[in-house]
């Protein structure tokens, strides 16, 4: 049970990242490889992470955690890259 929570969260994070990279409108990594493989792998990792988390928590809590990690990844990843690439105004 000790490794199920961080392991499930890490799998959800990687799965959400793969799903984000498989989107046609994302501009973080435009030359990313196979979109179909990334989409399938991302969905599979999200499903496996929900199963892994459900061994330590209820299935409802596991699905909620996976959804929250996915939403946070899809929202904060573009914001993080935009912040890192920002141009500082010259004085």
C-alpha positions, 0 to 999 in steps of 0.5 A: 500500500505504501507504493500504490499511492505515489506509483498510481499518481506518477502513472496518472501524471505520465498518462496525462502528459502523453494524452496532452502530447497526442493532441493536435493543437498542442504547441509545446512539442510539435515534432512529437512522435506517433500521436496514436501511440501516445493517445493509446499509451496515455489512456492505458496508463490512466486506467492502470493508475486508477486500478493501482490507486483503487487497491489503496482507496475506494474506486471513486476516490481513485477515479477522482484523483486520476481526473484531478491529476489529469486536469492539473497536468493539462492546465498547468503544463502549458502555463509552466512552459509559457512562464519559463519562455517569457521574455523579461522586459528591458528597462 
